[in-house]
Amino acid sequence: MASAPQNTPLVRLLKASMLVLSVGLVLEIAWLGVLIPLSGEVEATDISYNVAPPAIVPMAAREAFEESVERSLFSWNRRPKVSEQPVSEEGLPSKWVLTGVVNTGRATYAIFSDSSGEQRLRLEEGMYLEKWKLESITPEQVTLSDGDETEEFYLRETGQPQKTLNQNTRKSDEEEDTD
C-alpha cells in the first residue's frame, strides 16, 4: 500500500490552520470565563419600556349574549329561527312573491321571498315550494303546479309602479260628495 506523503505544503497548511483555530477557541472560552463568572449567576438587566398596561374592561353578564349565541351561524341575517307555520289554504301567491330569476348558464333558479320578507328560497325546476312543484322557469314567469292546479308567478318590472291608491282621485271624489 502506498501511503500519502506526510509533508506536502497542503497538509502543512491544513495542520497550521487547525492549530490557529484551536488556539483561538481556547482563548475565546477563557475570555468568556472572565466575563461571565463560573458561579452560574447572570446579572439581570432592568429594561423599562415606559408602557402602561391596558385597562381591564369588565364584560357584560352572560345572559346578555345568550340570544346571539342561540342564533344560527349559517343564516344570512342571523335572526332567530321562526317556528314553522302550518300551511294554510289561502293560496300560494298570498304567501310568496317571485323576486328574481337567475340564469347562470348551467342552471336557472327562481328566487322567492315570503310576504313578510324574512325568508328567501332559491329553487330549480323540479324542486318544491310547500306542496307545489316548480314546473318551468322563464325570464319573466315561473309556473308551479300541485297536480290539480297551476299557479303562475310573474316577475315585476323594476320601472313598473306599485299598485297604490291615487290621492288625486280621492280629492275629486270628496269634492263631488260636498257639491
Helices and strands as residue ranges (DSSP letters): H 9-35, H 63-70, G 92-94, E 96-103, E 108-114, E 120-123, E 128-129, E 132-137, E 141-145, E 150-154, H 167-178
